[in-house]
Amino acid sequence: MVFFVCESRFVRYNKNRLLDNIIWKGANSMKYQIIGKNIVVTEGIENAITKKLSRMDKYFPIDDKATCRAVVSSQKVGAKVEITIFLPSMTLRAEVENADLYAAVDFAIDKLEGQMRKLKTRMDRSSSKKFSFAQSIVFKEIEDEAEEDKKDDKVVRAKSYYLTPMSIDEAITRMDALGHSFFLYLDEEDDHISVVYVRNDGGYGVIQAENEIK
């Protein structure tokens, strides 16, 4: 059973999915989507999570089309929280498992703020300062990264090679043979540049470029 909440109106929607409920909350600068996976998002949980997430409102322009999705799920011990912020030109994501649901939300927000501090540092170091996401985040609201946290993130090695058309099974086999956690290849079925990778929660994932090779 899935419940949609939009502007205080409840719409009952029955669908065979793993999600227990989905709740939308509007905000001045972001629209919040709170999803419960094998857990019921009560009004108390909804309000508490929304209040915590709203502390990030200041980082995004009021007229921007930013959406924040929080997926909360019950684990054998505690809960897992996945927060994803969709911006017009980029996506921010953090995932945390903790014995306490609300602590997991706080730690995930801390991670996202840390990622934005790193973005700010990278922009400050860049000579061109031309980043497509520059207008999607209000960087003046973000604290500077602490000196001890700043790392030398220069590219120290570049590698190029010819992409061989192959199946996903062969790509996984080659990745495992190299002992890597990802592998770049050309999909033999559609000629799309693809990346297969090892997922933290088990199994494999595939990312494909939508750009067609001419």
Phi, psi and omega in degrees: 000133182238136178243131174254132176239121181220116180054048175066013176253130179265131176237119182275131185221118183261123181206141181279088179222164180288339183288135179278316176201157178231132181232128177257137175228132179274157178211170182299319185242339180228152174256128185259134175239115181250119185244130175259125178246115188053029175209143179271123178277100179285170179298324179295316178296316180303310182295320181294315181293317180299319180297318180293318181293329184295345178293346178268358181306322185295343183277353186231141180303143182298325183269010182277155179264063180267135178235134179245122179248125177245120178252118179249134181221148179276136177246175178302321175231110178084214186216160175241138180236127176242117179247126179234130178248118181263117178249161181304329186238001178193170180230136176249142183212142176216144180226133182219139171247137181206156178295335181246128182302313185289328175294323178298320177297314180300314181294324178294319177296320176301319179298316180296318178296322177296320178297320180290327175296321178294321177299318180296317178299316181297321179294319180296327182280337185289140180281327182275325181058023179258095179241137183296336183268002187303326183272355183269347182230136178274087187293337180293340178274352183263131179294150176293148179292137179298145184303322182289343180267345180287133181239155176284100186257031178290149176288119184258350180205138176235139183223139177227147177202162181284130180279120181268129176298132180200169178276165178298324180296318179292323179298317179296318179298316179294320178298314180297323180295327179277344183075023181265165178261357176208162181209130180263131182206174178253120182293126185288343182275323184231004179062026176271140173293127187227153175231122173259142183216161179272124179279145180296330182266014178103153180081192182234157175232159179229133174245129180240139174283137178278343180292133177272140178281125181261000000 
